[in-house]
Amino acid sequence: MKSDGVEALYLETHNWGKAAQFFRALGFELDFETDHNSGLLRNGDGAYLFVAEVPEDRPTGMQVVIKVPAEDTFDAGAPVEVVSPFEDTHFGTREMSVRDPDGRTWILQAPSGK
């Protein structure tokens, strides 16, 4: 089983409020906001955007999340290097990390199956 393409972009910011305003000005709509300075934004049927605030002393990052239809039918195989196997997330999915030939890590996300 192969992936279903890009599921989401995960962005870190130093200011959740300003980041949310920026993306809303670009046409994204707030799907939900958490009580810890993060939230999910959508723009049509494309990949969603999850933005999370991190402390000022920590650099911000960005991660592409690739959708996998089901954990039990997904077989990465060569040349995909598994960094960490599928694990439960606190938001109801399962995620694993893989590394590409240039050393970048990617997140693969599957439904929890529960």
Contacts in CASP RR format, 6 or more apart in sequence:
PFRMAT RR
TARGET T0000
AUTHOR 0000-0000-0000
METHOD contacts of the structure
MODEL  1
MKSDGVEALYLETHNWGKAAQFFRALGFELDFETDHNSGLLRNGDGAYLF
VAEVPEDRPTGMQVVIKVPAEDTFDAGAPVEVVSPFEDTHFGTREMSVRD
PDGRTWILQAPSGK
1 68 0 8 1.000
1 69 0 8 1.000
1 70 0 8 1.000
1 73 0 8 1.000
1 74 0 8 1.000
1 75 0 8 1.000
3 66 0 8 1.000
3 67 0 8 1.000
3 68 0 8 1.000
3 74 0 8 1.000
3 108 0 8 1.000
4 66 0 8 1.000
4 67 0 8 1.000
4 68 0 8 1.000
4 69 0 8 1.000
5 66 0 8 1.000
5 67 0 8 1.000
6 47 0 8 1.000
6 64 0 8 1.000
6 65 0 8 1.000
6 66 0 8 1.000
6 67 0 8 1.000
7 47 0 8 1.000
7 48 0 8 1.000
7 65 0 8 1.000
7 66 0 8 1.000
7 67 0 8 1.000
7 109 0 8 1.000
8 47 0 8 1.000
8 48 0 8 1.000
8 49 0 8 1.000
8 50 0 8 1.000
8 64 0 8 1.000
8 65 0 8 1.000
8 109 0 8 1.000
9 47 0 8 1.000
9 48 0 8 1.000
9 49 0 8 1.000
9 50 0 8 1.000
9 62 0 8 1.000
9 63 0 8 1.000
9 64 0 8 1.000
9 65 0 8 1.000
10 50 0 8 1.000
10 52 0 8 1.000
10 62 0 8 1.000
10 63 0 8 1.000
10 64 0 8 1.000
10 65 0 8 1.000
10 107 0 8 1.000
11 19 0 8 1.000
11 49 0 8 1.000
11 50 0 8 1.000
11 51 0 8 1.000
11 52 0 8 1.000
11 60 0 8 1.000
11 61 0 8 1.000
11 62 0 8 1.000
12 51 0 8 1.000
12 52 0 8 1.000
12 53 0 8 1.000
12 54 0 8 1.000
12 58 0 8 1.000
12 60 0 8 1.000
12 61 0 8 1.000
12 62 0 8 1.000
13 19 0 8 1.000
13 51 0 8 1.000
13 52 0 8 1.000
13 53 0 8 1.000
13 54 0 8 1.000
13 60 0 8 1.000
14 53 0 8 1.000
14 54 0 8 1.000
14 55 0 8 1.000
14 56 0 8 1.000
14 60 0 8 1.000
15 53 0 8 1.000
16 37 0 8 1.000
16 38 0 8 1.000
16 39 0 8 1.000
16 51 0 8 1.000
16 52 0 8 1.000
16 53 0 8 1.000
17 37 0 8 1.000
19 51 0 8 1.000
19 53 0 8 1.000
20 30 0 8 1.000
20 33 0 8 1.000
20 39 0 8 1.000
20 41 0 8 1.000
20 51 0 8 1.000
23 41 0 8 1.000
23 49 0 8 1.000
23 51 0 8 1.000
24 30 0 8 1.000
24 41 0 8 1.000
26 43 0 8 1.000
27 43 0 8 1.000
28 41 0 8 1.000
28 42 0 8 1.000
28 43 0 8 1.000
28 49 0 8 1.000
29 41 0 8 1.000
29 42 0 8 1.000
29 43 0 8 1.000
30 39 0 8 1.000
30 40 0 8 1.000
30 41 0 8 1.000
31 39 0 8 1.000
31 40 0 8 1.000
31 41 0 8 1.000
31 42 0 8 1.000
31 48 0 8 1.000
32 39 0 8 1.000
32 40 0 8 1.000
33 39 0 8 1.000
36 53 0 8 1.000
37 52 0 8 1.000
37 53 0 8 1.000
38 50 0 8 1.000
38 51 0 8 1.000
38 52 0 8 1.000
38 53 0 8 1.000
39 50 0 8 1.000
39 51 0 8 1.000
39 52 0 8 1.000
40 48 0 8 1.000
40 49 0 8 1.000
40 50 0 8 1.000
41 48 0 8 1.000
41 49 0 8 1.000
41 50 0 8 1.000
41 51 0 8 1.000
42 48 0 8 1.000
42 49 0 8 1.000
43 49 0 8 1.000
47 65 0 8 1.000
54 60 0 8 1.000
63 105 0 8 1.000
63 106 0 8 1.000
63 107 0 8 1.000
64 106 0 8 1.000
64 107 0 8 1.000
65 95 0 8 1.000
65 106 0 8 1.000
65 107 0 8 1.000
65 108 0 8 1.000
65 109 0 8 1.000
66 106 0 8 1.000
66 107 0 8 1.000
66 108 0 8 1.000
66 109 0 8 1.000
67 108 0 8 1.000
67 109 0 8 1.000
67 110 0 8 1.000
68 74 0 8 1.000
68 108 0 8 1.000
68 109 0 8 1.000
68 110 0 8 1.000
69 110 0 8 1.000
69 111 0 8 1.000
70 110 0 8 1.000
70 111 0 8 1.000
70 113 0 8 1.000
71 86 0 8 1.000
71 94 0 8 1.000
71 96 0 8 1.000
71 110 0 8 1.000
71 111 0 8 1.000
71 113 0 8 1.000
74 108 0 8 1.000
74 110 0 8 1.000
76 82 0 8 1.000
76 98 0 8 1.000
76 108 0 8 1.000
79 101 0 8 1.000
80 98 0 8 1.000
80 99 0 8 1.000
80 100 0 8 1.000
81 98 0 8 1.000
81 99 0 8 1.000
82 96 0 8 1.000
82 97 0 8 1.000
82 98 0 8 1.000
83 96 0 8 1.000
83 97 0 8 1.000
83 98 0 8 1.000
83 99 0 8 1.000
83 105 0 8 1.000
84 96 0 8 1.000
84 97 0 8 1.000
85 96 0 8 1.000
86 94 0 8 1.000
86 95 0 8 1.000
86 96 0 8 1.000
86 108 0 8 1.000
86 110 0 8 1.000
87 94 0 8 1.000
87 95 0 8 1.000
87 96 0 8 1.000
88 94 0 8 1.000
88 112 0 8 1.000
89 95 0 8 1.000
89 109 0 8 1.000
92 112 0 8 1.000
92 114 0 8 1.000
93 109 0 8 1.000
93 110 0 8 1.000
93 111 0 8 1.000
93 112 0 8 1.000
94 109 0 8 1.000
94 110 0 8 1.000
94 111 0 8 1.000
94 112 0 8 1.000
94 113 0 8 1.000
95 107 0 8 1.000
95 108 0 8 1.000
95 109 0 8 1.000
95 110 0 8 1.000
96 107 0 8 1.000
96 108 0 8 1.000
97 105 0 8 1.000
97 106 0 8 1.000
97 107 0 8 1.000
97 108 0 8 1.000
98 105 0 8 1.000
98 106 0 8 1.000
98 108 0 8 1.000
99 105 0 8 1.000
99 106 0 8 1.000
100 106 0 8 1.000
END
